[in-house]
């Protein structure tokens, strides 16, 4: 018998606390047609890839877009008991403070002036929004997300 999604969410949240003690996670179960699905969100802290590696074994459902169908997985808790969670979604918010540090790192890498980072309801916004790099234009929020997801991506290497 599968455990209730609420029990699995508690186990998952405890596991996240164990792996990332400095980060506050929100785990919200879906209601209605989303019953049993879990939304996991946090600000700054670990990358989505790092959290995904911890939580993905709990996901009991998947979606196949080729034929618009749901499929089921053998989802388990770390102790081997079945998970009661259906779909899992992850949402990392980047704070204005982290965005500012990442923007400065990107700007230093390209030798340009960083944007102004303004706190907003969604985390932050940048002024200007676009980043001119040689013959292309990138969005600052894209570059900030990349820098926040991989600290080495825009690191300057020193000559020996």
Backbone torsions as a table, in degrees:
resi	resn	phi	psi	omega
1	UNK	NA	134.6	-178.8
2	UNK	-77.5	140.5	176.9
3	UNK	-70.7	160.3	176.4
4	UNK	-63.6	143.2	179.1
5	UNK	-54.6	-32.6	179.9
6	UNK	-61.8	-39.9	178.8
7	UNK	-66.6	-42.1	178.9
8	UNK	-65.5	-37.5	178.3
9	UNK	-63.2	-37.9	177.6
10	UNK	-64.5	-43.2	179.3
11	UNK	-63.7	-44.2	-179.2
12	UNK	-62.8	-45.7	-179.0
13	UNK	-63.6	-39.9	177.3
14	UNK	-62.6	-39.1	178.3
15	UNK	-65.5	-40.7	177.4
16	UNK	-64.0	-41.9	177.8
17	UNK	-61.1	-38.6	179.8
18	UNK	-65.8	-44.1	-178.1
19	UNK	-78.2	-33.6	-176.2
20	UNK	-131.7	70.8	-172.9
21	UNK	-63.9	-23.6	-178.0
22	UNK	-85.1	-2.3	-175.7
23	UNK	-113.2	135.0	176.1
24	UNK	-92.0	122.6	179.1
25	UNK	-106.9	145.1	172.3
26	UNK	-111.0	128.8	178.6
27	UNK	-122.6	109.2	-177.2
28	UNK	-116.2	125.5	178.1
29	UNK	-81.9	142.3	176.9
30	UNK	-73.2	156.6	178.2
31	UNK	-122.4	168.3	177.8
32	UNK	62.4	-129.1	-178.7
33	UNK	-68.1	-18.0	177.4
34	UNK	-93.6	15.3	-176.4
35	UNK	-56.0	131.2	178.1
36	UNK	91.4	-11.4	176.9
37	UNK	-85.1	153.4	-175.0
38	UNK	-129.7	129.8	173.9
39	UNK	-103.5	122.7	178.9
40	UNK	-111.5	125.1	179.9
41	UNK	-136.0	155.3	179.7
42	UNK	-162.8	165.7	178.8
43	UNK	-115.1	133.7	-179.1
44	UNK	55.9	-131.6	177.0
45	UNK	58.3	-146.9	-174.6
46	UNK	-69.3	160.6	178.0
47	UNK	-72.6	164.5	176.7
48	UNK	-60.8	-40.3	-179.5
49	UNK	-61.8	-40.5	-179.6
50	UNK	-65.9	-42.9	179.7
51	UNK	-69.6	-40.0	-179.6
52	UNK	-57.6	-39.8	179.6
53	UNK	-62.5	-27.6	179.7
54	UNK	-83.7	-43.3	-170.0
55	UNK	-91.5	-23.6	-173.3
56	UNK	-56.6	-35.5	178.2
57	UNK	-61.3	-16.0	179.4
58	UNK	-82.0	-16.3	-173.8
59	UNK	-76.4	120.5	-176.6
60	UNK	-98.7	-5.7	179.7
61	UNK	-133.1	152.2	173.1
62	UNK	-135.5	168.5	-179.6
63	UNK	-126.1	131.6	177.8
64	UNK	-106.4	106.4	-177.8
65	UNK	-71.2	-17.4	-179.8
66	UNK	-66.4	-38.6	179.6
67	UNK	-124.2	16.7	174.2
68	UNK	55.4	50.8	-176.6
69	UNK	-133.6	157.0	175.2
70	UNK	-95.6	141.3	172.5
71	UNK	-125.9	159.5	-175.3
72	UNK	-110.9	146.9	-178.8
73	UNK	-119.1	160.0	175.2
74	UNK	-87.1	82.9	-176.7
75	UNK	-87.8	135.9	-175.0
76	UNK	-136.6	150.7	169.4
77	UNK	-76.0	165.4	178.6
78	UNK	-58.1	-27.2	179.6
79	UNK	-84.5	2.3	176.9
80	UNK	95.7	-9.2	177.9
81	UNK	-73.4	150.6	-178.6
82	UNK	-64.5	148.2	176.7
83	UNK	-90.3	146.4	177.7
84	UNK	-98.7	6.7	-177.5
85	UNK	-88.7	138.8	175.5
86	UNK	-87.1	-107.6	179.1
87	UNK	-78.7	151.9	175.1
88	UNK	-123.3	136.7	171.4
89	UNK	-129.4	143.8	-177.5
90	UNK	-118.6	137.7	179.5
91	UNK	-140.0	111.1	176.0
92	UNK	-101.5	126.3	175.1
93	UNK	-99.4	137.4	177.3
94	UNK	-101.2	123.4	-178.9
95	UNK	-72.1	163.9	177.5
96	UNK	-62.1	-36.5	-179.4
97	UNK	-63.9	-48.6	177.7
98	UNK	-65.7	-39.0	178.9
99	UNK	-61.0	-40.8	179.3
100	UNK	-62.8	-45.5	179.5
101	UNK	-63.8	-40.9	179.5
102	UNK	-68.0	-39.9	178.6
103	UNK	-62.6	-40.0	177.9
104	UNK	-64.6	-38.4	178.5
105	UNK	-65.6	-44.6	179.0
106	UNK	-63.7	-45.2	-179.4
107	UNK	-61.6	-42.2	178.4
108	UNK	-63.7	-39.0	180.0
109	UNK	-60.7	-43.0	-178.5
110	UNK	-92.2	-4.2	179.5
111	UNK	69.1	38.9	-179.7
112	UNK	-126.8	173.6	179.2
113	UNK	-82.0	133.4	178.5
114	UNK	-71.5	158.8	178.7
115	UNK	-78.2	171.0	170.0
116	UNK	-83.5	128.5	179.5
117	UNK	-104.9	124.1	-176.1
118	UNK	-116.2	127.8	176.0
119	UNK	-61.8	143.9	177.3
120	UNK	-145.5	175.9	-179.2
121	UNK	-60.9	-28.4	-178.4
122	UNK	-94.7	7.9	-178.7
123	UNK	121.7	-65.5	-178.5
124	UNK	-165.6	166.3	166.8
125	UNK	-141.0	158.4	-178.0
126	UNK	-116.3	147.3	174.1
127	UNK	-130.2	118.0	-3.4
128	UNK	-73.2	168.4	-179.5
129	UNK	-81.6	-33.1	-175.5
130	UNK	-97.2	149.7	-178.6
131	UNK	-116.7	109.8	179.6
132	UNK	-80.2	118.9	177.3
133	UNK	-127.3	116.0	-178.0
134	UNK	40.2	-115.6	-175.3
135	UNK	-95.7	12.1	-178.6
136	UNK	-130.2	163.7	175.9
137	UNK	-122.9	125.7	176.0
138	UNK	-113.1	160.6	174.7
139	UNK	-91.5	139.3	178.5
140	UNK	-58.6	-40.7	-177.4
141	UNK	-62.8	-32.1	176.4
142	UNK	-67.2	-45.6	-179.4
143	UNK	-66.9	-37.7	178.0
144	UNK	-64.2	-44.6	178.6
145	UNK	-60.5	-43.7	179.1
146	UNK	-62.0	-43.8	180.0
147	UNK	-65.3	-38.3	179.6
148	UNK	-70.9	-24.5	-178.8
149	UNK	-88.9	-20.8	-179.7
150	UNK	-146.8	100.7	-174.9
151	UNK	-64.0	-20.6	-177.9
152	UNK	-90.6	-10.4	-173.4
153	UNK	-58.8	-43.3	-178.0
154	UNK	-113.4	28.5	179.4
155	UNK	-81.7	135.9	176.5
156	UNK	-81.9	132.5	176.0
157	UNK	-93.5	138.8	-179.6
158	UNK	-89.4	142.9	177.1
159	UNK	-71.0	145.3	-178.7
160	UNK	-66.0	NA	NA
